[in-house]
Amino acid sequence: MMKLRELTLKETHDLLKAGEIGVVELTREYLDAIHENNPSINCYVTLCENEALNQAEEAQKRLSSGEENSALCGIPMGIKDNMCTYGVRTTCASKMLENFIPPYSSTAVDRLLKKGAVMLGKLNMDEFAMGSSTENTIFGPTRNPWNTEYVAGGSSGGSAAAVAANLAGFTLGSDTGGSIRQPAAFCGVVGLKPTYGLVSRYGLVAFASSLDQIGPLTKDVTDCALVMDEVVAHDPMDSTSVAWENGSFTEDLEKGVKGLSLGLPAEFFDSALDDGVRKAILKTIKLLEEQGASAQETALPGIKHAVPAYYLISSSEASANLARYDGIRYGHRSKAAKNIDEVYRSSRGEGFGREVKRRILLGTYALSSGYHDELYNKALKVRRIIANEFARAFEQFDVIIGPAYPTTAFKLGEKLEDPLKMYLSDIYTAGVNLAGLPGLVVPCGLDDKNMPIGIQLIGKPFSEKLLLRIGYAIEKAVGSFKALKNEGRA
Amino acid sequence: MATDVETIKKIAQLSALSINESELEGFAKDLDMIIGYMEQLSKLDTGDVKPMEHVLPLHNVLREDVPTHVNRREELMNNAPETANECFMVPSVVDA
């Protein structure tokens, strides 16, 4: 028998609305499954069992009375642990915030809760969202549900794994340089990094403020559009928040790809790209061409400098953002500190993990006198060059299409000792954040190890509906997440 | 511009970050490799391109000055590692 938690958000909503299933029963099924499967996947770091059941009862009342019609009402969700949740521990997977209980909720989470979504718990991540494998975490690594010897990707690894293992109806992640899209690709789920400014960052623990963006991870493209419909709104609490005035994210899904032009940047298909990934991406593009889209090679030469520019800018911003952790008002305080200077230094030294320290050091170095112009300012200039190249490409193409990551998921521990190697693989994702563009990842096949491959669609600012429309066509042509999963397990 | 142990000590000082003696060598090696790679940018001719701090045109956003999230004193204080008499506690900062 089909389990309720294997249904998509949309399918679940239809059954809830028809009264064929109840929210409490649904929530219990998810909670039971988490108890059973989380020890092997390790996607949840905090479970909100009682709160979730209370929210479920409340949501059921609102659904039954017809007071709330949102597709998200009564849907169990998981939230990356860098989004503040009122009264629920928010750790950023860091010893620094291990016991931090936010006195307010982030706008994104608050909007979903108000629509009746049920929060099952908080999800594992790389500490302060710095990493690509969800191995830099005080809770131990998240494992890929497709094969637990492999990483789930990162930094939103818990968010991707929870969806892939059917341990949440949908999740929220955050993406600073690929942190939604890469784990989505690794776990075979849909992940969207929206245009910068579309989802409020209020209450998102800041990593690199000019790049951070919250977005959904879902079982299919329709679900992604449904979450976007609720999470996107102008927020006066975020001065970079922009208003969306283009209607529902679901309305263009079935319009097809006929007449659309796809640009394939040569830099996305160079020798760094794994052959299995390349084959699946090109095959998917062929399928879109068969449906009337046109594909043509193009060039984004600046992309080869995206990784250094991204790491210099994001680490510089992080070194400033993380200066707030001083061990005084909240966060870890060193017990050994004897004077105020030691409180700062030792609390930070003990509270931050190795990768976070590495980034703070890199950022401080790039901003320090003598290197500011040569490194930080230079990176900002390269950022504009990359943004301009994308803008020119969009004069010719509707979307840019390519891989999200050079390989499929790698094994736990495989890249942990070589930080530069880990950074270099962000080549296809980081430029999108530098330019503030939307990027959608949709599963498009499996490699010879039966691990999922994701295809990435990049559009001009606020083109989310177009990306979702193409993503929907890919899903129809390749088979949805469920079909992919069945294939993988066959 | 190689980053050695002395450089790491200096940046750690600027970052208010204590680093164990045993970690200094490792960080020096990592940063030397990473910054060495980043330096490819300095060879790039960026001409008169203006630095891009932000993708959106940033302007001040004003709203009515209405207090929200009020009466959360206890919740806020509960997050502090050390408090006394409803105040944050720190080691003495003035010599007696």
Chai-1 contact restraints between the chains, C-beta under 6 A:
chainA,res_idxA,chainB,res_idxB,connection_type,confidence,min_distance_angstrom,max_distance_angstrom,comment,restraint_id
A,F100,B,N79,contact,1.0,0.0,6.0,A-B,restraint_1
A,P103,B,R72,contact,1.0,0.0,6.0,A-B,restraint_2
A,P103,B,E75,contact,1.0,0.0,6.0,A-B,restraint_3
A,P103,B,L76,contact,1.0,0.0,6.0,A-B,restraint_4
A,Y104,B,H69,contact,1.0,0.0,6.0,A-B,restraint_5
A,Y196,B,V55,contact,1.0,0.0,6.0,A-B,restraint_6
A,G197,B,L56,contact,1.0,0.0,6.0,A-B,restraint_7
A,S210,B,H54,contact,1.0,0.0,6.0,A-B,restraint_8
A,P236,B,R63,contact,1.0,0.0,6.0,A-B,restraint_9
A,S239,B,V61,contact,1.0,0.0,6.0,A-B,restraint_10
A,T240,B,L56,contact,1.0,0.0,6.0,A-B,restraint_11
A,P308,B,M38,contact,1.0,0.0,6.0,A-B,restraint_12
A,P308,B,L41,contact,1.0,0.0,6.0,A-B,restraint_13
A,L312,B,M38,contact,1.0,0.0,6.0,A-B,restraint_14
A,I328,B,F88,contact,1.0,0.0,6.0,A-B,restraint_15
A,R329,B,A80,contact,1.0,0.0,6.0,A-B,restraint_16
A,R329,B,F88,contact,1.0,0.0,6.0,A-B,restraint_17
A,Y330,B,N79,contact,1.0,0.0,6.0,A-B,restraint_18
A,R333,B,P81,contact,1.0,0.0,6.0,A-B,restraint_19
A,N339,B,P91,contact,1.0,0.0,6.0,A-B,restraint_20
A,I340,B,V90,contact,1.0,0.0,6.0,A-B,restraint_21
A,I340,B,P91,contact,1.0,0.0,6.0,A-B,restraint_22
A,I340,B,V93,contact,1.0,0.0,6.0,A-B,restraint_23
A,Y344,B,A16,contact,1.0,0.0,6.0,A-B,restraint_24
A,R345,B,A16,contact,1.0,0.0,6.0,A-B,restraint_25
A,R345,B,S18,contact,1.0,0.0,6.0,A-B,restraint_26
A,S346,B,S18,contact,1.0,0.0,6.0,A-B,restraint_27
A,R348,B,L17,contact,1.0,0.0,6.0,A-B,restraint_28
A,G349,B,L17,contact,1.0,0.0,6.0,A-B,restraint_29
A,G349,B,S18,contact,1.0,0.0,6.0,A-B,restraint_30
A,R358,B,D30,contact,1.0,0.0,6.0,A-B,restraint_31
A,I360,B,S15,contact,1.0,0.0,6.0,A-B,restraint_32
A,L361,B,I11,contact,1.0,0.0,6.0,A-B,restraint_33
A,T364,B,I11,contact,1.0,0.0,6.0,A-B,restraint_34
A,T364,B,L14,contact,1.0,0.0,6.0,A-B,restraint_35
A,T364,B,S15,contact,1.0,0.0,6.0,A-B,restraint_36
A,Y365,B,I11,contact,1.0,0.0,6.0,A-B,restraint_37
A,E374,B,S42,contact,1.0,0.0,6.0,A-B,restraint_38
A,N377,B,P51,contact,1.0,0.0,6.0,A-B,restraint_39
A,K378,B,L41,contact,1.0,0.0,6.0,A-B,restraint_40
A,L380,B,P51,contact,1.0,0.0,6.0,A-B,restraint_41
A,L380,B,M52,contact,1.0,0.0,6.0,A-B,restraint_42
A,K381,B,T46,contact,1.0,0.0,6.0,A-B,restraint_43
A,K381,B,V49,contact,1.0,0.0,6.0,A-B,restraint_44
A,K381,B,P51,contact,1.0,0.0,6.0,A-B,restraint_45
A,V382,B,L41,contact,1.0,0.0,6.0,A-B,restraint_46
A,R383,B,M52,contact,1.0,0.0,6.0,A-B,restraint_47
A,R384,B,V49,contact,1.0,0.0,6.0,A-B,restraint_48
A,R384,B,M52,contact,1.0,0.0,6.0,A-B,restraint_49
A,I385,B,V49,contact,1.0,0.0,6.0,A-B,restraint_50
A,P419,B,D30,contact,1.0,0.0,6.0,A-B,restraint_51
A,L420,B,M33,contact,1.0,0.0,6.0,A-B,restraint_52
A,L420,B,I34,contact,1.0,0.0,6.0,A-B,restraint_53
A,L420,B,Y37,contact,1.0,0.0,6.0,A-B,restraint_54
A,G436,B,V55,contact,1.0,0.0,6.0,A-B,restraint_55
